[in-house]
Amino acid sequence: MTDHATEVGRGMRFEFGNNWAKFLRLLNEERIAKAEDSLKHLLSIKDLEGQTFLDIGCGSGLFSLAAKRLGARVHSFDYDPKSVACTAELRVRFFSEDSSWIVETGSILDEAYTKSLGQFDVVYSWGVLHHTGAMWQALDKVKDLVKPSGKLALAIYNDQGRASRHWMVIKKAYNQLPKGLRWLVLWPALIRLWGPAAARVLVSGTLFRTLENYADTRGMSPWRDLVDWVGGYPFEVAKPEDIFNFYRIAGFEMVRLKTCAGGLGCNEFVFVKKDLPSP
């Protein structure tokens, strides 16, 4: 394994943490509440009292914070040191005296590290494992982190075939350009992604309402999500049935699936690990 700074320097990895640090400037109580509601809806819960929650690739720390406010004992880790710093900042802001929220640097691909973590009632990794550079290895490693009868919540980029290969080229180009020239990739991508929808909402006069509704879903920022999408590299994808079959064979039952209807974005999964009787 090369280290994070080396990968960034070679244009092999997007600096997610820089993007999340800018997002934290926008964070307020309304966004946090939306993140909590999103997590409750995803996991079909009212709270996480008495539960342990592992946030793999914690990013901004928003959903670790949401889980903590819902009552969980939280363990957050990320490969990107600036993402770790963002999450640590939220812990200091909101739970500085609470030792039941651990934040640290780690990689899901580091076997010694993952074995040291133990098992959790909820394992959450939203839009992360497809950025590891070894997605199927990462998907395999999360299996052992879930307690029997525990939940595994994932979001994985949808395989669009040729379109996904096209985005791979764009993402790689973005990361290999000097920072001052990345707008050459970002702005055409913005027009490609937002152009048709923006034209419709401008005509209808609902642009600001549309942006507000976007934030309503998970408390995120549409602009920061755009930068994350264009820059997000390494980049891998999977068809929903491949993820389903992978975990079915491993002894998990899928209890929630939300697809992006074959289009751009993430398919969302929640699995429950079967509590199999001892032989």
KAVENCOR-V565040 format. One record per pair of residues at least 24 apart in sequence whose C-alpha atoms are under 10 Angstrom apart, sorted by the first residue. I is the first residue (numbers start at 0). GAP is how many residues later the second one is. D is the distance in whole Angstrom. If there is no record, write none. Layout:
I;GAP;D
I;GAP;D
//
This chain:
0;108;9
0;109;9
2;76;9
2;77;10
3;75;7
3;76;7
3;77;8
4;75;9
4;76;9
6;227;10
7;167;8
7;168;9
7;225;10
8;166;9
8;167;9
9;165;9
9;166;7
10;160;10
10;161;7
10;162;9
10;163;8
10;164;5
10;165;4
10;166;8
10;167;9
10;222;9
10;223;10
11;121;9
11;159;10
11;160;7
11;161;10
11;163;7
11;164;8
11;221;7
11;222;7
12;67;10
12;118;8
12;119;9
12;120;9
12;158;10
12;159;9
12;162;7
12;163;9
12;218;9
12;219;8
12;220;5
12;221;6
12;222;9
13;66;9
13;117;9
13;157;9
13;158;9
13;160;9
13;161;6
13;162;10
13;213;10
13;214;8
13;216;9
13;217;6
13;218;6
13;219;5
13;220;8
14;65;7
14;66;9
14;67;8
14;68;9
14;160;9
14;213;9
14;216;8
14;217;8
14;218;9
15;43;7
15;44;9
15;63;10
15;64;7
15;65;10
15;66;8
15;67;7
15;208;10
15;211;9
15;212;7
15;215;8
15;216;8
15;217;9
16;41;10
16;42;7
16;43;7
16;61;9
16;62;10
16;63;6
16;64;7
16;65;4
16;66;4
16;67;8
16;68;8
16;69;7
16;70;10
16;211;10
17;41;10
17;42;10
17;62;9
17;63;10
17;64;6
17;65;8
17;68;9
18;40;9
18;41;9
18;63;9
18;64;9
18;204;10
18;205;6
18;206;9
18;208;7
18;209;7
18;212;10
19;39;6
19;40;5
19;41;9
19;42;10
19;62;8
19;63;7
19;65;10
19;66;7
19;67;9
19;204;8
19;205;9
19;208;9
20;38;9
20;39;7
20;61;8
20;62;8
20;64;9
20;65;6
20;66;9
20;68;10
21;38;9
21;64;10
21;202;8
22;37;7
22;39;10
22;63;10
22;197;8
22;198;7
22;200;9
22;201;6
22;202;9
23;36;7
23;37;9
23;38;9
23;62;8
23;63;10
23;65;9
23;66;9
23;196;10
23;197;10
25;194;9
25;195;8
26;33;10
26;35;9
26;63;10
26;192;9
26;193;9
26;194;9
27;191;9
28;190;10
29;185;10
29;186;9
29;189;8
30;31;9
30;35;10
30;184;8
30;185;8
30;186;10
30;187;8
30;188;4
30;189;7
30;190;9
31;30;7
31;31;8
31;33;8
31;34;7
31;37;9
31;186;9
31;187;6
31;188;9
32;33;8
32;36;9
32;183;10
32;185;9
32;186;8
33;32;9
33;181;8
33;182;6
33;183;7
33;184;6
33;185;5
33;186;9
34;27;7
34;28;6
34;29;10
34;30;9
34;31;6
34;32;9
34;180;10
34;181;9
34;182;8
34;183;5
34;184;5
34;185;8
35;26;9
35;27;7
35;28;10
35;29;9
35;30;5
35;31;7
35;32;9
35;33;8
35;34;7
35;182;8
35;183;9
36;29;9
36;33;10
36;179;10
36;180;9
36;181;8
36;182;9
37;25;9
37;28;9
37;178;9
37;179;7
37;180;6
37;181;8
38;24;8
38;27;7
38;28;8
38;31;9
38;85;10
38;114;10
38;179;8
39;26;9
39;27;9
39;30;9
41;111;8
41;214;8
41;215;10
41;216;10
41;226;9
41;227;9
41;228;8
42;79;9
42;81;10
42;108;8
42;109;9
42;110;8
42;212;9
42;213;9
42;226;10
42;227;7
42;228;10
43;211;10
43;212;9
43;226;10
44;25;10
45;24;8
46;24;7
46;25;8
47;24;5
47;25;9
47;73;9
47;74;9
48;24;8
49;71;9
50;69;8
50;70;6
50;71;7
50;99;10
51;48;9
51;49;10
51;67;9
51;68;5
51;69;5
51;70;6
51;71;9
51;95;10
51;98;10
52;48;9
52;66;9
52;67;6
52;68;6
52;69;5
52;70;6
52;71;7
52;93;10
52;98;10
53;48;10
53;63;9
53;65;9
53;66;6
53;67;8
53;68;6
53;69;5
53;70;6
53;71;8
53;91;8
53;92;9
53;98;10
54;48;9
54;67;9
54;68;6
54;69;5
54;70;6
54;71;9
54;98;10
55;50;9
55;51;8
55;52;7
55;67;7
55;68;6
55;69;5
55;70;8
55;71;10
55;72;7
55;73;8
55;86;9
55;98;10
56;26;8
56;27;9
56;48;9
56;49;9
56;50;8
56;51;8
56;67;9
56;68;6
56;69;8
56;70;8
56;71;6
56;72;8
56;74;10
56;75;10
57;25;7
57;26;7
57;28;9
57;29;7
57;45;9
57;46;10
57;47;10
57;66;9
57;67;8
57;68;8
57;70;9
58;24;5
58;25;7
58;26;9
58;27;7
58;28;7
58;67;9
58;68;10
58;69;9
59;24;8
59;25;9
59;26;5
59;27;6
59;28;9
59;29;9
59;30;8
60;24;9
60;25;6
60;26;4
60;27;8
60;28;8
60;29;7
60;30;8
60;42;9
61;24;9
61;25;7
61;28;8
61;29;10
61;156;10
61;157;9
61;158;9
62;24;9
62;61;9
62;62;10
62;63;9
62;155;9
62;156;10
63;26;9
63;27;9
63;37;9
63;38;10
63;39;9
63;60;9
64;25;7
64;26;7
64;29;8
64;30;9
64;36;9
66;34;10
66;55;10
67;26;10
67;27;9
67;30;10
67;32;9
67;33;7
68;25;9
68;26;9
71;28;8
71;29;9
71;49;10
71;50;9
72;25;10
72;26;9
72;27;5
72;28;6
72;29;9
72;47;10
72;48;10
73;25;10
73;26;6
73;27;5
73;28;6
73;29;8
73;46;9
73;48;10
74;25;8
74;26;6
74;27;5
74;28;6
74;29;8
74;42;9
74;45;9
74;48;10
75;25;8
75;26;6
75;27;5
75;28;6
75;29;8
75;30;9
75;48;10
76;25;8
76;26;6
76;27;5
76;28;5
76;29;6
76;30;8
76;31;9
77;25;9
77;26;7
77;27;5
77;28;5
77;29;6
77;30;8
77;50;9
78;25;9
78;26;6
78;27;5
78;28;5
78;29;8
78;30;10
78;53;9
79;25;7
79;26;8
79;27;9
80;24;6
80;25;9
106;25;9
106;31;9
107;24;8
107;26;10
107;27;10
107;29;9
107;30;6
107;31;9
107;32;10
107;33;7
107;34;8
108;24;9
108;25;8
108;26;9
108;28;7
108;29;6
108;30;10
108;31;10
108;32;7
108;33;10
109;28;9
109;31;9
110;30;8
113;27;8
113;28;8
113;30;9
113;31;8
114;26;9
114;29;8
114;30;8
115;29;10
116;27;10
116;28;7
117;26;8
117;27;6
117;28;9
117;29;9
118;24;9
118;25;7
118;26;4
118;27;5
118;28;5
118;29;9
118;31;9
119;24;9
119;25;6
119;26;5
119;27;5
119;28;9
119;30;7
119;31;8
119;32;9
120;24;9
120;25;6
120;26;6
120;27;8
120;28;8
120;29;5
120;30;6
120;31;9
120;151;10
120;152;10
121;24;7
121;25;8
121;27;10
121;28;6
121;29;5
121;30;6
121;31;8
121;148;10
121;149;10
121;150;9
122;24;9
122;27;8
122;28;6
122;29;5
122;30;6
122;31;8
122;147;10
122;148;10
123;27;8
123;28;6
123;29;5
123;30;6
123;31;9
123;146;9
124;27;8
124;28;6
124;29;5
124;30;7
124;31;9
125;27;7
125;28;5
125;29;5
125;30;7
125;140;9
125;142;8
125;143;10
126;27;7
126;28;5
126;29;6
126;30;7
126;105;10
126;138;9
126;139;7
126;140;9
126;141;9
127;26;8
127;27;8
127;28;8
127;29;9
127;104;10
127;107;10
128;25;9
128;26;8
128;27;7
128;28;9
128;105;10
128;106;9
128;107;9
128;108;10
129;25;9
129;26;6
129;27;7
129;102;9
129;103;9
129;104;7
129;105;6
129;106;5
129;107;6
129;108;9
130;25;10
130;26;10
130;101;7
130;102;6
130;103;5
130;104;5
130;105;7
130;106;9
131;101;8
131;102;6
131;103;8
131;104;9
132;100;8
132;101;5
132;102;7
132;103;7
133;100;9
133;101;9
133;102;8
134;99;10
134;100;9
134;101;7
134;102;8
134;103;9
135;100;9
135;101;10
135;102;9
135;107;9
135;110;9
138;104;9
138;107;9
138;108;9
139;106;9
139;107;9
139;110;9
142;104;8
142;107;8
142;108;9
142;109;9
142;130;8
143;106;10
143;129;10
145;125;10
145;126;9
145;127;7
146;125;9
146;126;7
146;127;9
146;128;8
147;103;10
147;104;9
147;124;8
147;125;5
147;126;6
147;127;5
147;128;8
148;103;9
148;104;10
148;122;9
148;123;6
148;124;5
148;125;5
148;126;5
148;127;9
149;102;10
149;121;8
149;122;6
149;123;6
149;124;8
149;125;9
150;101;9
150;102;9
150;103;10
150;104;9
150;119;7
150;120;6
150;121;5
150;122;6
150;123;10
151;100;9
151;101;10
151;102;9
151;103;10
151;117;8
151;118;6
151;119;5
151;120;6
151;121;8
152;101;10
152;103;9
152;115;8
152;116;6
152;117;4
152;118;7
152;119;9
153;89;10
153;103;10
153;112;9
153;113;8
153;114;6
153;115;5
153;116;6
153;117;9
154;102;10
154;103;9
154;104;10
154;110;9
154;111;6
154;112;6
154;113;4
154;114;6
154;115;9
155;80;9
155;81;7
155;82;7
155;83;9
155;84;9
155;87;9
155;103;10
155;109;8
155;110;5
155;111;5
155;112;7
155;113;8
156;78;9
156;79;7
156;80;5
156;81;6
156;82;8
156;83;9
156;102;10
156;103;9
156;106;10
156;107;8
156;108;6
156;109;4
156;110;6
156;111;9
157;78;9
157;79;5
157;80;5
157;81;6
157;82;7
157;101;8
157;102;7
157;103;9
157;104;7
157;105;7
157;106;7
157;107;6
157;108;5
157;109;6
157;110;10
158;77;8
158;78;5
158;79;5
158;80;5
158;81;8
158;103;8
158;104;8
158;105;8
158;106;9
158;107;9
158;108;10
159;77;8
159;78;9
159;79;8
159;102;7
159;103;7
159;104;7
159;105;9
160;76;9
160;77;10
160;78;10
160;101;10
162;100;9
162;101;9
163;71;9
163;72;8
163;73;8
163;99;10
163;100;8
164;70;10
164;71;9
164;72;10
166;62;9
166;63;8
166;64;10
166;65;10
166;68;9
167;62;9
167;63;10
167;64;9
167;65;8
167;66;8
167;67;7
167;68;8
167;69;10
168;66;10
169;60;7
169;61;8
169;62;10
169;63;10
170;57;10
170;58;8
170;59;6
170;60;5
170;61;6
170;62;6
170;63;8
170;64;8
171;58;9
171;59;8
171;60;9
171;61;7
171;62;8
171;63;9
172;57;10
172;58;9
172;60;10
173;56;7
173;57;6
173;58;9
173;59;9
174;55;9
174;56;6
174;57;9
174;58;8
174;59;10
181;49;9
184;45;8
184;46;9
185;40;9
185;41;7
185;43;10
185;44;7
185;45;8
186;40;10
186;43;10
188;37;9
188;38;10
188;40;10
188;41;7
189;33;9
189;36;7
189;37;9
189;40;9
192;33;9
192;37;10
192;71;10
193;32;9
228;36;9
236;28;10
236;29;9
236;30;10
237;28;9
237;29;9
238;28;8
239;26;10
239;27;7
239;28;9
239;29;9
242;24;10
242;26;9
243;25;8
243;26;10
243;27;9
246;24;8
246;25;10
246;26;9
247;25;9
247;26;10
249;24;9
250;24;9
250;25;8
//
